[in-house]
Amino acid sequence: MYKINQLLGASLLLAGTHTMAAPIVNGDFSQCDFGGWTTETVGGGTIDEQFSIVETPQGCSAALAIDNSPSFINLMYQDIDFTTTTTAPFVFSYDFTVDSVLTGQAPGSTDYFALGLGDGSGNLFNAQGEVGSFFGMPDIDGTQRYQGSIELANIFANNTGLSLELQMFSNFDGAPAFITVNTLSIAQASIPAPATAALLLLGLLAGGFSRRCHTGGNA
């Protein structure tokens, strides 16, 4: 009976474990470069002026700037593989900070950004699959940190031709604004394998049978 319980325990451990899909490459910039990402600038200037890696004792982050060159749009994006064989949802996790040289500006007069899933047409989509972005198009007016996670709609599962895209726009105020990205990731949530419930029941039955045998032996 001891060997049976050992085998059941191993089966339960294997059945209850799912490998989580991790479509984002170098999402935490642990490589200390832009490996896995494509960077583009529109309107002039050079990539090196707009995109850089910040190294700290805690690790590396990506830094984007706008209004420090003729460029008026800066983009950073990466193709996403939403291939899946399960119904587990994909979850977008993020940790980044925005900042600007000028603060206290009137709404709509600042540089701004958008972050969402793109299809290559220039459009972005929010977590529900609607045209838009995860956070709208927020002004960059002083320091603000964005940190958390968002569950993505099942409409994205097995969808092709999508990328995670961060867009940064100048409002031509002549004062630089910045985004420092610590982490951008998309992973599939873990769910128990279908056989887990059956194995749990089998384990309970085996445990009950063992106790009955033990009790009968003491009679």
C-alpha positions as CSV (number, residue, x, y, z in Angstrom):
1,M,0.0,0.0,0.0
2,Y,2.9,2.3,0.7
3,K,4.1,1.9,-2.9
4,I,0.6,2.6,-4.3
5,N,0.3,5.8,-2.3
6,Q,3.8,6.9,-3.6
7,L,2.7,6.3,-7.2
8,L,-0.6,8.2,-6.6
9,G,1.3,11.1,-5.0
10,A,3.6,11.3,-8.0
11,S,0.7,11.1,-10.5
12,L,-1.1,13.9,-8.7
13,L,1.9,16.1,-8.8
14,L,2.4,15.6,-12.5
15,A,-1.3,16.0,-13.4
16,G,-1.7,19.2,-11.4
17,T,1.2,20.9,-13.1
18,H,0.9,22.9,-16.3
19,T,3.7,24.6,-18.1
20,M,2.8,28.3,-18.4
21,A,3.2,29.8,-21.9
22,A,5.5,32.8,-21.9
23,P,5.2,34.5,-25.3
24,I,7.3,37.6,-24.3
25,V,11.1,37.3,-24.9
26,N,13.2,39.5,-22.6
27,G,10.2,41.1,-21.1
28,D,12.1,42.0,-17.9
29,F,15.1,43.2,-19.9
30,S,17.3,40.8,-17.9
31,Q,19.5,40.6,-21.0
32,C,20.3,44.3,-20.5
33,D,19.5,45.0,-24.1
34,F,16.4,45.2,-26.5
35,G,16.8,41.6,-27.6
36,G,13.4,40.3,-28.7
37,W,12.0,43.8,-29.2
38,T,11.7,46.0,-32.3
39,T,12.2,49.7,-31.8
40,E,11.2,52.4,-34.3
41,T,11.2,56.2,-34.3
42,V,9.2,58.5,-36.6
43,G,10.0,62.0,-37.6
44,G,13.8,62.1,-37.2
45,G,16.5,61.5,-34.7
46,T,18.2,58.2,-34.0
47,I,17.2,55.1,-32.1
48,D,20.0,55.6,-29.7
49,E,18.6,59.0,-28.7
50,Q,15.2,57.6,-28.0
51,F,15.9,54.1,-26.6
52,S,18.4,53.1,-23.9
53,I,19.0,50.5,-21.2
54,V,19.2,51.6,-17.6
55,E,21.4,49.4,-15.4
56,T,20.9,49.4,-11.6
57,P,21.9,47.1,-8.8
58,Q,18.3,45.6,-9.0
59,G,18.7,44.8,-12.7
60,C,18.1,46.4,-16.1
61,S,15.2,48.4,-17.5
62,A,14.3,49.9,-20.9
63,A,14.1,53.7,-21.1
64,L,12.1,55.5,-23.9
65,A,12.2,59.2,-24.4
66,I,10.3,61.7,-26.6
67,D,10.8,65.4,-27.4
68,N,14.5,65.1,-26.9
69,S,15.0,65.0,-30.8
70,P,12.9,65.7,-33.9
71,S,11.1,62.4,-33.4
72,F,7.4,62.7,-32.6
73,I,6.5,59.0,-32.3
74,N,8.5,56.2,-30.7
75,L,7.5,52.6,-30.8
76,M,8.6,49.4,-29.1
77,Y,6.9,46.1,-29.9
78,Q,7.2,42.4,-30.0
79,D,5.2,39.7,-31.8
80,I,3.1,37.5,-29.5
81,D,2.5,33.8,-29.9
82,F,-1.0,33.2,-28.5
83,T,-1.0,29.5,-29.5
84,T,-2.7,27.4,-26.8
85,T,-4.3,24.0,-26.3
86,T,-6.1,24.9,-23.1
87,T,-8.9,27.3,-22.0
88,A,-6.6,29.0,-19.5
89,P,-6.7,32.8,-20.0
90,F,-3.6,34.8,-21.0
91,V,-2.6,37.5,-18.4
92,F,-0.7,40.7,-19.2
93,S,1.6,41.9,-16.4
94,Y,3.3,45.2,-16.3
95,D,5.6,47.4,-14.2
96,F,6.7,50.7,-15.7
97,T,7.0,54.4,-14.7
98,V,6.3,57.6,-16.7
99,D,7.9,60.9,-16.0
100,S,8.2,64.4,-17.6
101,V,10.4,67.4,-17.4
102,L,7.4,69.7,-17.1
103,T,4.6,69.1,-14.6
104,G,1.3,70.6,-13.9
105,Q,0.4,71.0,-17.5
106,A,-3.1,71.4,-18.8
107,P,-4.8,68.1,-19.7
108,G,-4.3,67.3,-23.4
109,S,-1.2,69.5,-23.7
110,T,1.4,66.9,-22.6
111,D,3.2,64.1,-24.3
112,Y,1.3,60.8,-23.9
113,F,1.5,57.1,-24.5
114,A,-0.6,54.0,-25.5
115,L,0.0,50.4,-24.7
116,G,-1.9,47.5,-26.2
117,L,-2.1,44.7,-28.7
118,G,-1.4,45.7,-32.3
119,D,-2.3,44.0,-35.6
120,G,0.3,45.9,-37.8
121,S,-2.2,48.4,-39.1
122,G,-1.4,51.0,-36.5
123,N,-4.5,50.2,-34.5
124,L,-4.3,48.9,-30.9
125,F,-6.7,46.7,-29.0
126,N,-7.5,46.6,-25.3
127,A,-7.8,43.6,-23.1
128,Q,-11.4,42.9,-24.3
129,G,-10.3,42.8,-28.0
130,E,-11.9,46.2,-28.7
131,V,-10.1,49.0,-30.6
132,G,-8.3,51.0,-27.9
133,S,-5.5,50.3,-25.5
134,F,-5.0,48.9,-22.0
135,F,-4.9,52.3,-20.3
136,G,-6.4,54.7,-22.8
137,M,-3.9,57.4,-23.9
138,P,-2.8,58.9,-20.6
139,D,-1.0,62.2,-20.3
140,I,2.6,62.1,-19.1
141,D,2.6,64.8,-16.5
142,G,5.1,64.1,-13.8
143,T,6.0,60.8,-12.2
144,Q,3.4,57.9,-12.2
145,R,4.0,54.2,-11.8
146,Y,1.9,51.6,-13.5
147,Q,2.0,48.1,-11.9
148,G,-0.4,45.2,-12.0
149,S,-1.9,42.6,-14.3
150,I,-4.8,42.3,-16.7
151,E,-6.6,39.2,-17.8
152,L,-7.0,39.1,-21.6
153,A,-10.2,38.0,-23.3
154,N,-10.3,34.5,-24.8
155,I,-10.7,36.1,-28.3
156,F,-6.9,36.4,-28.4
157,A,-6.3,32.6,-28.0
158,N,-4.7,31.1,-31.1
159,N,-5.0,34.5,-32.8
160,T,-2.0,35.3,-35.1
161,G,-0.4,38.5,-36.3
162,L,-0.6,40.3,-33.0
163,S,2.1,42.2,-31.1
164,L,2.5,43.9,-27.8
165,E,3.1,47.5,-28.6
166,L,4.1,50.5,-26.6
167,Q,3.6,53.8,-28.4
168,M,4.9,57.2,-27.2
169,F,3.7,60.5,-28.7
170,S,5.0,64.0,-28.6
171,N,2.6,66.9,-28.2
172,F,5.3,69.2,-29.5
173,D,5.7,71.0,-26.2
174,G,9.5,70.8,-26.5
175,A,10.0,69.3,-23.1
176,P,11.1,65.7,-22.9
177,A,9.0,62.9,-21.4
178,F,10.2,59.4,-20.4
179,I,8.9,55.9,-19.9
180,T,11.0,53.4,-17.9
181,V,9.9,49.8,-18.4
182,N,10.8,47.2,-15.8
183,T,8.6,44.4,-17.0
184,L,6.1,43.7,-19.7
185,S,4.9,40.0,-19.8
186,I,2.2,37.9,-21.2
187,A,1.7,34.4,-19.7
188,Q,-1.0,31.8,-19.6
189,A,-2.6,31.1,-16.2
190,S,-2.0,27.7,-14.8
191,I,-5.1,25.4,-14.5
192,P,-5.3,21.8,-13.2
193,A,-5.1,19.0,-15.7
194,P,-8.4,17.2,-16.4
195,A,-7.2,14.0,-14.7
196,T,-6.5,15.8,-11.4
197,A,-10.0,15.4,-9.9
198,A,-10.1,11.7,-10.8
199,L,-6.7,11.1,-9.3
200,L,-7.6,13.0,-6.2
201,L,-10.7,10.8,-5.8
202,L,-8.6,7.7,-6.4
203,G,-6.1,8.8,-3.7
204,L,-8.9,9.3,-1.2
205,L,-10.3,5.9,-1.9
206,A,-6.9,4.3,-1.6
207,G,-6.4,6.1,1.7
208,G,-9.8,4.8,3.0
209,F,-9.0,1.3,1.9
210,S,-5.6,1.4,3.7
211,R,-7.3,2.6,6.9
212,R,-9.9,-0.1,6.7
213,C,-7.2,-2.8,6.3
214,H,-5.2,-1.3,9.2
215,T,-8.4,-1.3,11.4
216,G,-9.2,-4.9,10.4
217,G,-5.8,-6.1,11.3
218,N,-6.1,-4.7,14.9
219,A,-9.5,-6.4,15.5
